[in-house]
Amino acid sequence: MDIIDQLGGVSAVARALGVGHSAVSNWRAGKFPDGAKYQVLVLARQKGLDISPEDLEKPLVHRPRVVRRPRAARAEARA
């Protein structure tokens, strides 16, 4: 569970911070933007979560980048 999930999910964080759903979703691909860090910390404190400024510097999700093969290569692999 990442910080966004702990705060109630993408929709809840977007509503609380007054930003779009897609903006919060995009944060999962990297880090929290500098302009949102203070607001996220305030929201976390309101929810009783122990999140530090250092936690917001870490990447939210460690996942490999998915590289898709061209459509023709995928069709050959299925054949």
Long-range contacts (C-beta under 8 A, 24 or more apart in sequence): 2-28, 2-60, 2-61, 3-32, 3-40, 3-44, 3-51, 3-55, 3-56, 3-60, 4-28, 4-60, 6-44, 6-47, 6-49, 6-51, 7-40, 7-43, 7-44, 7-47, 7-49, 8-47, 13-40, 13-43, 16-43, 17-43, 27-60, 28-60, 28-61, 29-60, 29-61, 30-59, 30-60, 31-56, 31-57, 31-58, 31-59, 31-60, 32-56, 32-60
